[in-house]
Structure formats: structure tokens, C-alpha cells
């Protein structure tokens, strides 16, 4: 951005005041909220996010500085719940991902299942056949709790609970279960992902790195002739 179009100090100050006002409004909305999905809280959150983003841009433009705040965009959050207050039906949508970490362990379990059934099939000789036997024998929740025993490694998972006035028609959503979901009908959603763990690990590594840097800084008396080491921070 050219100097002529550069933000003024007054504009940056006004943007900072807007963030303070948005913070107060958000807190007031949270204190008065009528439930977990109160539209007023959702609206105040979006206003705070917009004000913080505007301030961050002006601050960087004027002073080449940034804020330490990272507010998820409204696109990443579910909209306010707009479903029935007293649902007559609900749907629970679950997806769990696994990696086949130990194929031989999986095949061994499948062979035991096949031997117990004694129906003459040989599906346990392939990984995809073994998976078919495993999920045919055990409920998904049991597999989730015993996945290591079966040679599987957990990946991402998500669980959505949606509400509706009437149960879905038989066979209506079977081909594409998640595509039929109305976001405003979602009562709650729970996501599990290694991405979240990686974010925490990165934060811990940064903190550990800061502690290591501090440990390298020499502590010298005024009479010491030694020169302190150069530090990056």
C-alpha cells in the first residue's frame, strides 16, 4: 500500500476502540444468553471477529505490527440452532477413520472369526475381506474401543446430532448421509483430529524453545569481563 493510502494513526486508534466496544458487547451477550445456541451471542461473536480483523489489518498497515489473536471465521462455525424446540426425532451421524497399521493382526482376527463361523468362506485371506468380517462381527463402537487389538490405528472422527420434527423416510439418506444435513438443525457436533494435537504440540514446542533460549542467556556480574552471547530474541 502506498504512503498516500496508508492508514492514519487516528484510524488505527478508532479500530482499537471498536474492538473494545465489540468485546464489551460480546461479554454482555454471553452473560445474558438464553442457551448454548443463543443468536445474540453468535451475532456478537461475528461482530468481534470483524472488528478484530479490521484492527489487525490497520495496525499492520500503519505500524507493521500484528495482534496475537486468531478468531475463527464465521464460516468455520455452525450457525445458530433453528430446529424444533421439542424435536420428535433425531439423527446421529458418525464417521471414524482408521489406518490399517498391522495387517497381519487384522488377518489373524478375521481367520478366528471365519473358523468360528465354519461356513467354508475364505474372505480372511485379504485385507478388505478381513475388514468385512470384522465389521460384520462387531459393533462399530466395540471396534472403536478395541481398534489396536484389531491392528487398526485411529484417524479423524466426527459425530453430529441433528433434530427434526419427523423421522426420515426409509432409505431417504442412505446414499449420502452427511449431504442431507441442514446446519441449522445440528444440536451439537464433536470432532476429533490429530490436527488439534499438532497445534497443541507446536505451542508446547514454542514454549520449550523459549525456556531453552532463556537458559542459554548468561548471567554476569558487572565486574565480569566476559561478553554475553548474541541472542536471537
N, C-alpha and C positions, 0 to 999 in steps of 0.2 A: 504494500500500500504506500502511495506517495506521501510526502510530508504534508502536502496540501489537504489530503483526505484523512490524515492521521487523527485519531480520537483525541479530544482535548482532556485535560485533567478534570474539568468540570463534568464531562460526560462519564468518565470513569467513576468519579465520586457519586454521581446520580445513580449509576448502575449498582454501586455498592449499597446505597441506601435502599434501592429496590429489592436487593437480596435480603436485607434486614427486615423489610416490611413483609416480604414473602415468607420468611422464617417465622415471624410472629403469627401470620395468618395460618400457616401450616400447623403450628403448635396449637393454636386456638381450635382449629378444626379437629385435630386429634383429641383434644381434651373434651370436645363436645360430641364426638362421634357416637352414632346410634348403633353401630355394629361393625364387624370386620370389613365390610364392603361398603362403607358409607360413601356416597358420591361426593360429598363435600370434601372429604379427605383426599380422594382421588384428584379432584379439581385443584385443591391447594398444593398437592404434590407436583402436578404438572406446571402450575404457576411458579413454584420454587425452582423446578428444573430449568424452566425457560429463563428465569431471572439469573440463575447461577451461570448458565451458558453464555448469556449476553455479557455479564460482568467479566467472565473469563476471557472472552474474545476482546473486549475493550482494554482489559488490563494488559493482555499480551501485545495488542497493537500499540498502546501508548508506552508501556514500560518494559516490554519484552519479558514479562513475568507471567506465571500461571498459578492457579489455585490448586490445593491438594484434594479438591472434591471431585468425585466421579459419581454422578447421579444417573442411574439407568434411564433410558428414554422411555416415553410412554408406550412406544411400540413393543418394548420388551415385557411389559406388564399386562396382566389380564385387565379388561375393562371392568367397571363395577357390575356386580351381580344384578341382573334384571329378570331373573326367572321367577317362578311362582313362590309366594311366601310360604305356602304349605304344599310342597310337592307331593304328588300322588305316585310318582315313580322316580327312580334314579338309575343312572348307569355308571359303572366303574370301569374305566378304560386303563389298561396296564400294558406297558411294553417294557421288557427286560432284554438287554443284550448280553450275550456270553461269547467268549472265545474258547475254542476247543484247545485247552492248554496241554492236556495229556491224553492223546487219542487212545493209547493202549489201556489206560484205566477205564475210559469210556467203553471201549470194546469188551473189556472183561466183564463189566456190569451187564452189558447187553447180552453177552453169552449166558450169564447166570439166569437172566430173565427168560431167555429163549429156552434154556434147558428145563426151567420150571414149568413152562407152558407146554413143552413137549409136543408141538404141533408140526414138527418137520420143517419149519421155515429156516432160512439161513440169512436172515436180514442182518444179524450181528456181525457179519464179515466186513461190512463197510461202515464208514463213519456216519453217513446220512441214514443208513438203516439202523444203526445203533441209537441214533438220536430219536428216530421214530419209536423204537421200542421203549426208550427211557421215558419220553413224554407220554407214551401210551400207558405206561405202568404207574407213574407217579403224578400227583397233582403239581401244577406249576409252583405253588408255594413251598412244597416239600423239596422240589428241585432247587429252589432259590436258597433254602436253608442248608442244603447238603451239596451245593454245587462243586465244592472242592473234592468231595468224596467221589463225584462222578467225572472228575477230570476237566471241569469247566472253570472258567475264570470270569468273574462278573465284569460287565461293562456298564454303560449308562442305563438308567431306568427312569420311568416316569409313571405316575399314577394320577388320573384325573377323575373327579367325581362330578357328574353333571345331574341336574334336576330337570324334571319335566312334569307336565300335567297328566300325560297318559303314557303308558308303556309303548315302546316302538312296535311296529308291525313285525311279525315273524319274518326273518330273512332280510329285513329292510336295509341294515347297515353292514352286513357280514363281509362284503367285498372290500369295503374301505371304512373301517370303524372310526378312525380319527377324523376323516374328512367331513363327517356329518355333525361334528361338534359345533355348537353355537357358543362362542367365547363368553357371552353374557349369561349362559346357563351353567357355567362352571362354578360349582360351590367351592371347591378347593383343588389345589394341584400340588404334587410333591415330586421334585426332580432330584435325582442322584447322579452325579457325574464326576469323573476324575478331573475335569476342568476345575471344579471348585477346590479340590485338594491341591492341584497345581498352584492355584492362586495363593492358597494359604502357605504352601511351601516356599513360594517366591518371597512372600512377605517375611517369613521367618529367616530365609537366607539373607535378605537385606538387613534385618536386624542383627543377625550374627556377624555379617560383614562390617556393620557399624561398630560392633563391640570389638572386633578384631583390629579395626583401624585405630580405635582408642587405645587398645593395648600396646600398639606399636609406638605411640607418641611418647617420647622420653620425658621424664620429669627431672628437671635440672634446677640446681640451686643457682642463685645469682652469681656465685663465685666460680662456677664450673666453666672451664674453657671449652668444653665440647660444644659443637654446633648441633642444633636439633635437626633430625632428619626431615627432608621435604615430605609434605603430606599432600595427598590429592584433595582432601576435604578440609 
